Amino acid sequence: MAKSITVKVPGKLMIAGEFAVLEPYQDLAVMAVNRFVYANVSDADSHQLTLSDFSLHKVPWSWRETDIHIESGDPRLSFVKEALRVTYRYLEEQGLPIRPMHVSTRSELDDTSGVKYGLGSSAAIVTSIVAGVLHFQAPKLAEKDTIFRLAALSHVITQGNGSGADVAASTYGGLLQFSSFQADWLLEAYKETNSITEMLKKDWKYYKSKPIALPDNVYFCVGWTGSAASTKDLVNRVRLLKVNNAEAYNKFLEDSKNAVSKFLTGAENGDLLQLFQGIKANRKALDQVGRAADTSIETPDLAVLCKLAEHLGGAGKPSGAGGGDCGIAFMPSEETAKELALAWEKEGIKVLTISPSIGGEMVIEENDSI
C-alpha cells in the first residue's frame, strides 16, 4: 500500500512584544495567519525532497551515521536539512523503522513575485516538515507539543538565535501569549543532552505559551509598506543597547512588558480601549528603543500606517522587527477597517487580505492506495 499525507501550517505576524521577547520571562503576543506552507509526504522507492518555491525537484537525500546528506549544495536547504535530521534522530531513538519518503513543500507566505512579507517562512517550512514526517511515519507521536519542540530545536540549531514564537504560531495557531525558551539556553541544553528524546522531556524553564481569544468585535488589518527589512540587523542593533546604554534598554523592557500586558488583558476581557492602549504603548516603546539604538524601527511609511489607524479610532504599530515589512492595526468596527484600507491604499500601502488562523498545523489530506 502506498501512503500519502498533506499537512498545512500557518504563517505568523508578531503583534506586540518584539525584541523584548528575546529576554527571559518577557511576554510576546504572536498570531497565526491564514497564509500557509503545505508539506506532502508520500511513499517512495528512496528518500527524495521537492521544494517547489526553490525550483528543486526530487533531490535525493539519505541518512548516514546520524546525519542527513542531501545531494544539493543549495544553501537554502539548511533549515530543511536540520528539520529532517532532528526528526529522523527522534524517530530512530523511538526504535521505529523509517520508510523511504518523498517530502515536498510549497509556500504561499510570500508574494508571487518573490516579495517577502515577514510571515515567518523558514519557521513555517521547518514546522511543516517536522509535522508532515511525524504524521506520515509515526502518527501517534505527532502531538503538537512534540512538533513544536522538534521544530523549535531544529530552527534554533540552524539559525543560532530566535525566540521560537514563529514556530509556536505555526504549530498551535490562533493568538498566543508566548515567552521564549531562550535560544542560548536551548543550544547549551542540547549540547549537554545525549538524545533528542531527552531534550523533549526536559523542563524548558523559560518557555511558556498559552492561547488567547481575540474579541469578536475587533477588526484586524495588515498593511505592507513595500520594503523588506533585515530582522537580524535590527535585532543586533537593539541588543547592542544592552551593553552601550543599559538604562535605555531596561526601560524598554519594562515599557514593553506593561504594553503587552495591557494588550493581552484587553483581549482576554474584550476591552477594546485597553487593547488599543496596549498596541499604542508598544508602538511608542519600539519607536523609543529604535531611536536609542540609532536604528529606524518605525519607518516613515510605517508611521503613516499607524497614524491613519489612530485617526480612525483604532491602533496600529510595526509588526516584527520593523524597519519596513508589515504594519498591523486593530480597528473598532468593520466600517473603520474598510475606511483604513482605502486610506492606506491612497498612501501606497498595500492592504494584505490576511486574517487570524485557528488550529495550527493540521493534516488536510490522507490517502492509502494499493
Secondary structure, 3 states (H helix, E strand, C coil): CEEEEEEEEEEEEEEECCCHHHCCCCEEEEEEEEEEEEEEEEECCCCEEEEHHHCEEEEEEEEECCEEEECCCCHHHHHHHHHHHHHHHHHHHCCCCCCCEEEEEEECCCCCCCCCCCCCHHHHHHHHHHHHHHHHHCHHHCCHHHHHHHHHHHHHHHHCCCCCHHHHHHHHECEEEEECCCHHHHHHHHHHCCCHHHHHHCCCCCCEEEEECCCCCCEEEEEECCCCCCHHHHHHHHHHHHHHCHHHHHHHHHHHHHHHHHHHHHHHHCCHHHHHHHHHHHHHHHHHHHHHCCCCCCCHHHHHHHHHHHHCCCEEEECCCCCCCEEEEEECCHHHHHHHHHHHHHCCCEEECCCECECCCEEEEEEEEC
